[in-house]
Amino acid sequence: MVMVGLLKQAEDTHGFHRSSSNPDSGENAVLTVIHELQSKLGTRVVTNLAVREQHGNTVTWVKAEPPDAVAFPDSTQEVSDIVKLCAARRVPVIAFGTGTSLEGHVNAPLGGICLDLSQMKRVIAVHAEDLDCVIEPGNTRKELNEHLRDQGLFFPIDPGADASIGGMVATRASGTNAVRYGTMKDCVLALTVVLPNGDIVKTAQRAKKSSAGYDLTHLFIGAEGTLGIITEITLRLHGIPEAISAGVCQFPSVKAACDAVIATIQTGIPVARIELLDQMQVRALNLFSKLDLPESPMLLLEFHGSDASVQEQADRFGEIAADHGCGKFEWATKPEDRTRLWQARHDAHWSVRALRPGANSISTDVCVPISRLAECVEETQRDIMEMGLLAPIVGHVGDGNFHCLPLVDTNNADEVAKVQEFIDRLVARAIAMNGTCTGEHGVGQKKMKYLETEHGAPALELMRTLKRAIDPLNIMNPGKVVAV
Ligand SMILES: Cc1cc2nc3c(=O)[nH]c(=O)nc-3n(C[C@H](O)[C@H](O)[C@H](O)COP(=O)(O)OP(=O)(O)OC[C@H]3O[C@@H](n4cnc5c(N)ncnc54)[C@H](O)[C@@H]3O)c2cc1C
């Protein structure tokens, strides 16, 4: 049976209003669209509860809000046709990659149709000579790298999860490599997007740079599916480095580790990865990934380049680390040791649950200018202690970006309130330091409330103006990023 979300909420807190004079609104509208989609896509439209639940939020404490149906389109034209059907009846459309976003991004608070893009996995072209490729959004980052490896190329952005490239564009994701290779905003050359009225636009050509008009590409990067559905992506690629070396080093305190990071970045060492793990996070990794790392604050590093340049970078970093009280700098020279170490780092989100079995882990991220990093992390650690929380810290600190992973019993209202207060304070601290409420995870539902403090009312109003202009019916992922 179809559970219809639209009817439940004729006018709701997310600012979505439907005309009561429209006889085809609400439940009728959704049912009509589902029938139309079924006759068009057949079994590629699914309404069973288990599948719908998999397409609401599943990874964090944000309450799941499943869509009314899930459609699996196969091409840009099909996406356009589906969006036109939804627009005709003002039915919400929520894009879905792999569902690993952390702030309730894929929830359907007003019901509607989830567009699962996982079947759009074509690699349309790889232009090795231009270092770019054109792909469909359902490719995951690991699938893409598998495809590219034989040509000596790789795509560097690596969020902990094996996310879809479409989802990564839509959340402006990054990961451990961003300090060297940038974030999704630096790696996308052009997009094909289906607009809320079904029109198909191409935002740019493949040229590495362009001054031709408004930068439409970057309008859609980080828009979280609120302005359109991305159906084709032109990505910038990199050559696989000739030499890679990775290592770990322990520090007497988180402040000493952060100060070493700040000095490394300020000195201009082109480090490829520089990740902070506090003592609690190291303990979690030891438990979860069966490692035996010394349990003290730690930096995990990687250098890319020629043999000589990697050696030089490592030597220069070694001197800085020693100046900040680093113990032994241990190298992971074998590729399998490196993979094990970085996989453990990528599993940080799940590993913290080993510290408190049965608890839910929340992953929240902020980012500050690098010069404020040590201060922000130290103050946050003090807050964690004073509030009596268990909240490991881990982060892409080369960018000033770190994550806190508070553990919470979601059945305990007092604990939930305390963790929410902690996150509010963390965000306020980062914004007060000229930072941001999220460096990479995005806004979704849970971080909407911080945007006005961060950007100011006029900038937020400009975002609303853009949303209203592009999506006047508010059908694209309503209730996310900005309320209109
Ligand atoms: C263990 C773990 C570790 C993580 N580590 C990181 C990290 O290091 N860095 C980081 O940045 N993030 C991280 N994340 C968060 C998450 O992986 C990223 O936000 C990722 O980019 C989401 O991709 P997805 O395919 O899962 O997107 P989804 O969750 O499916 O969707 C995310 C948003 O994008 C929209 N969307 C999806 N596809 C499209 C499309 N084709 N067109 C338009 N809109 C679309 C959706 O509507 C939604 O609003 C982590 C998550 C987990 C669970």
The ligand as an ORCA input file, in Angstrom:
! r2SCAN-3c Opt
* xyz 0 1
  C      30.948      6.932      7.173
  C      30.735      8.233      6.475
  C      31.822      9.056      6.263
  C      31.652     10.274      5.591
  N      32.760     11.066      5.361
  C      32.617     12.199      4.653
  C      33.752     13.009      4.331
  O      34.875     12.692      4.704
  N      33.561     14.108      3.571
  C      32.318     14.471      3.124
  O      32.206     15.476      2.408
  N      31.228     13.756      3.440
  C      31.337     12.629      4.176
  N      30.235     11.879      4.464
  C      28.904     12.324      4.011
  C      28.452     11.773      2.642
  O      29.157     10.616      2.268
  C      28.596     12.873      1.577
  O      27.741     13.940      1.885
  C      28.310     12.384      0.145
  O      28.699     13.402     -0.746
  C      26.847     12.029     -0.092
  O      26.756     11.333     -1.320
  P      25.544     10.332     -1.606
  O      25.731      9.736     -2.934
  O      25.390      9.370     -0.484
  O      24.351     11.375     -1.619
  P      22.912     11.244     -0.970
  O      23.038     11.100      0.490
  O      22.137     10.220     -1.685
  O      22.339     12.691     -1.310
  C      22.906     13.828     -0.717
  C      22.198     15.083     -1.223
  O      22.491     15.274     -2.592
  C      21.303     15.265     -3.372
  N      21.621     14.541     -4.594
  C      22.094     13.279     -4.724
  N      22.304     13.005     -6.014
  C      21.957     14.096     -6.724
  C      21.919     14.425     -8.110
  N      22.324     13.568     -9.043
  N      21.467     15.645     -8.472
  C      21.062     16.546     -7.548
  N      21.077     16.294     -6.228
  C      21.521     15.085     -5.825
  C      20.261     14.589     -2.505
  O      18.955     15.031     -2.824
  C      20.693     15.036     -1.123
  O      20.222     16.324     -0.846
  C      30.369     10.668      5.158
  C      29.269      9.837      5.405
  C      29.446      8.637      6.059
  C      28.241      7.762      6.283
*
